[in-house]
Amino acid sequence: MIDVTGQINAIERRVGSRTLPAGQARVMTISQTYDAPLADVWDACTNAERIPRWFLPVSGELKLGGRYQLEGNAGGTVERCDPPHSFAATWEYGGEMSWIEVRLTEVGAGRTRFELEHVAHVDDQRWVEFGPGAVGMGWDLGLLGLASHLGAAGAGVDPASAAAWTGSEEGRRFMLESSERWEQASVAAGTPADEAHAAATRCTAAYTGTPTP
């Protein structure tokens, strides 16, 4: 059993914007503090043998300047690496490029704060349609996987079991609560409440495979 509400509440979410050379970009930031030492969290996030245990199988070179590919998902180039505190990479998927940065901070004996920032150029029409949850809900699942991995003596996530869980009542509740929190973060960033709610409703439907009301 997963403590859905406990995990949802453990995550902090922020929505913002940033001006890049190519224009205005959206910034989604997600963070959680884990009861694990800094070195262990760094290894879980950068070791090709451990990443599939909580996220996705990965191939390529996980080093500065190396190319990586997540199975069935994004690939990219590692652009910056400062072990064991941070790394940054391009996030290339579906012919589009965005950027991620992971920052790790020791916040006490044996505790580490994980923070991920995802920066993307999103056109206004798509943003209005789905809002930050289009990216954020997927990262919520990632942080859940990392929490399960770090809290279970390195146990892995079985892909078949994970897929079955996301389709279960518990998994659907997780996605609904995640969507609601990203809706709140969007409103806090200045999105009109009705617009944020409509986008969150569509995003929930997309993730859970249910028709939009």
Disulfide bonds with the S-S distance in Angstrom:
none
